[in-house]
Structures are given as structure tokens and as C-alpha cells.
Amino acid sequence: MVPKEVATPLPTFVDRNGFHPVPVGALPPGVAARTAALAYHQALAAEAILRKDLALLRHAILVDPNASAMLTTIQIREMTDEMIKANKGYLKGYK
């Protein structure tokens, strides 16, 4: 089930009176499952940023569906450490 807070793209009609979304009904089960997984992953990444928590950020990248489809756990950890090191100037206040 997709969390209620998640916005999904839908067809929209636009005229001089504004935007008018076109209801399409429930998402097909496969799309809903993928959308829910992405929503929870994005929430984890956002929480890591809000908390300025590198451990949580590492975890968010580790469970990223795209990263885990392409890389091993060790490769993800190495990539994350390289990204953190390369961006340390932007990560002031992170623990």
C-alpha cells in the first residue's frame, strides 16, 4: 500500500481556470509496490538529511533500489564513503 503522503503523477488538464487532475483510480499492484518502496526509501534519505546523520545516510544509500540493483553491498559502502569524502564541504554539522 502506498503511503497517503505520497504524490504520484497523473494526467492533468490545464486551462485558464487552473489545473484539473484526471482521476485514474488505484495504481496497479506492481506499480503501487514500487511506488511504496521508493517512498519509504526517500523518507529515509530525507530523515538522514534532516538529522544530519551520516550513518542513516549510508543506510539510505545501501537500501536504494537502483544502487542495490547495480552494486554489491561492499561497492555501495565504498561509493558512499567516496561521495561523503568528495562532498565533505557541504556536510558540515553531520555526525
SELUM-958929 format. One record per atom (N, C-alpha, C, CB): residue in one letter; y, x negated, z negated. Coordinates in steps of 0.001 Angstrom, whole numbers, plus 500000, padded with zeros to 6 digits. Atoms other than C-alpha are relative to their C-alpha. Glycine has a CB too. Layout:
aYXZ
...
% end
This chain:
m498827499166500000
m500000500000500000
m501247499114500000
m499992500953498788
v498759500763499894
v503420498670500959
v500936500406498865
v500678500225501383
p499057499650501067
p505874498458498044
p501155500845500535
p500547498728499334
k498931499094499570
k508589501127498203
k501293499270500332
k500267501027498926
e498761500739499782
e511339498490498157
e500054499317501362
e500176498972498917
v500085500752498757
v510201497035501483
v500544500824501160
v498553499581500277
a499479499361498786
a512138497873504612
a499182499511501182
a501523499690500206
t500710500371498782
t510235497913507859
t500824500453501192
t498571500622500038
p499219499605498832
p511808498000511299
p499479501313500576
p499965498899501069
l500405498794499289
l511774501379513025
l500954500294501120
l499920501185499059
p499105499639498900
p513153502823516194
p501221500725499448
p499266500883501045
t498757499401500475
t516766503836515729
t500867500396501188
t500763499024499072
f499072499490498999
f519080505922517851
f501408499780499467
f499736501519500320
v498633500275500429
v522733504870517712
v500962500751500910
v500297498473500018
d498930499350499246
d525713506958518742
d501309499850499247
d499680501496500246
r498702500166500657
r529353507303517768
r500013500525498564
r501070500703500802
n500099499492501371
n528235509086514588
n499215499072499082
n499354501365500004
g500714500964500831
g526223506114513381
g498567499751500437
g500004500463498590
f501394500358499772
f522606505035513090
f499108501159499567
f499626498700499235
h500915498898500301
h519788507591513172
h498567499498500163
h500272501236500928
p501382500477499916
p516336506197512312
p499063501106500482
p499533499474498636
v500990499062499482
v513433507855514089
v498730499850499165
v499714499750501525
p501216500105500822
p510577508617511643
p498760499815500878
p499837501256499113
v501226500251499244
v507242507302512845
v498755500247499162
v499990498578500523
g501156499736500849
g505009508219509911
g499513498740499314
g498878500611500813
a500587501114500754
a502775505968507876
a499600498863500939
a498774500479499194
l500452501152499222
l502031502471509070
l498480500023500116
l500476498675499352
p501456500140499909
p498507501888510389
p499513499066498892
p499575499460501402
p500490500788501137
p496308500358507645
p500135498489500165
p498571500328499759
g499895501451499792
g496232496867509177
g501433499508499912
g499419499621501347
v498583500364500044
v499998496759509619
v500515500126498572
v500831500892500961
a499575499800501387
a500534498135506117
a499500498851499113
a499478501359499465
a500558501092500800
a498246495463504631
a500756498704500249
a498511499808500314
r499256501224499656
r500018492657506472
r501423500055499445
r500039499801501533
t498638499825500502
t503438494039505543
t500047499834498485
t500546501378500399
a500044500112501459
a502473494334501869
a499804498544499581
a498870500878499423
a500243501404500336
a501126490770501784
a501267499171500202
a498848499430500854
l498765500740499737
l504318489433503348
l501076500349498977
l500508500294501417
a498992499567500975
a506481491488500980
a499778499329498650
a499971501527499837
y500282500635501284
y504737490130497892
y500272498495500068
y498542500260499583
h499729501427499831
h504947486579499254
h501504499743499982
h499380499480501315
q498547500173499967
q508672486954499977
q500616500225498618
q500628500962501019
a499510499762501366
a509242488365496484
a499736498780499119
a499327501256499389
l500324501207500766
l507504485312495004
l500962498870500353
l498542499563500265
a499067501045499572
a509676482954497066
a501404500282499466
a500026499896501540
a498678499638500515
a512839484843496069
a500082499747498500
a500314501475500307
e500025500232501456
e511843484682492396
e500105498504499696
e498699500584499373
a499930501450500190
a511336480920492702
a501427499504500192
a499050499279500973
i498624500411499742
i514830480555494136
i500915500462498864
i500490500566501351
l499157499473501068
l516439482792491513
l499810499238498686
l499704501476499787
r500295500741501238
r514712480898488689
r500264498507500123
r498561500218499601
k499860501440499716
k515327477519490351
k498777499253499479
k501300499425499356
d501277500483500525
d511661476794489674
d499184499380501137
d499206501157499319
l500722500690498931
l510053474159491890
l498502500289499971
l500232498506499901
a501433499698500082
a506542474908490595
a499705501351500659
a499525500006498521
l500179498689499393
l506909478547491591
l500265499940501502
l500924501028499335
l499722500181498575
l508420477498494926
l498800499368500695
l501258499130500204
r501210500618499429
r505420475249495557
r498884501042500151
r499515498821499106
h501033498967499946
h503123478163494752
h500287500995501138
h499912500744498644
a499641499063498936
a505025480472497118
a499659499417501369
a501498500349499929
i500323500631498721
i504634477981499955
i498491499877500156
i500667498614500110
l501457500134499955
l500977477453499073
l499332501294500462
l499464499598498625
v500622498726499621
v500212481165499492
v500646500633501230
v500072500969498841
d499393499484498775
d502403481600502571
d498916500202501057
d501104499037500523
p501077499735499045
p500162483268505165
p500028499082501220
p500072501429500454
n499918500866498824
n501446481135508036
n499597498574499662
n501414500019500579
a500368501359500401
a501148477851506159
a498498499893499767
a500763499586498731
s501427500080500323
s497666478631504882
s499100500224501219
s499662501016498929
a500783499831498769
a496528479635508376
a499938498707500804
a500596501117500860
m499901501201499184
m497535476246509779
m499640498710499269
m501375499887500533
l500137501235500763
l497184473740506944
l499021500154498847
l501349499559499472
t500842499996501192
t494811472781504166
t500906500042498774
t499060498749499963
t499237499987501249
t495884473090500537
t500685498653499774
t499082500337498809
i499425501343500182
i496437469327500373
i501164499787500960
i498924498907500217
q498913500147499031
q498537469379503557
q501226500834499606
q499516500408501398
i498889499151500443
i500634472249502198
i500735499335498849
i499493501397499577
r499367500688501136
r501271470345498959
r500816498802500475
r498936499541498982
e499285501166499472
e502231467194500884
e501254500440500752
e499081499172500929
m498867499492499242
m504501469169503230
m501096500505499065
m499551501117500944
t499038499457500958
t506156470947500304
t500730498885499276
t499300500909498991
d499363501129500676
d506790467692498468
d500984499287500929
d498937499011499498
e499095500628499027
e508312466211501641
e501254500853500200
e499280499788501354
m498851499106499814
m510542469270502109
m500924499961498788
m499525501439500255
i499193500062501225
i511702469160498483
i500768498685499956
i499107500147498736
k499343501306500006
k512451465445498754
k501130499955501029
k498979498885500284
a498992500015498934
a514339465911502038
a501201500886499685
a499375500444501307
n498930499045500310
n516412468746500569
n500487499912498561
n499527501400500277
k499662500117501418
k516958467422497042
k501486500216499737
k499585498641499480
g498569499784500178
g520732467543497556
g500372501470499872
g500749499397501146
y499751498558500065
y520525471326497906
y499287500657498821
y499561500662501296
l500838499434501059
l518172471796494965
l500477499603498601
l498560499558500190
k499450500359501318
k520479470855492104
k499742501150499016
k501540499688500097
g500267498999501022
g519527472655488912
g498559500503500010
g500933501156500177
y501402499594499974
y515894473161489944
y499223499171498990
y499397499842501423
k500823500716500970
k513334472265487312
k498629499719500558
k499882500788498708
% end
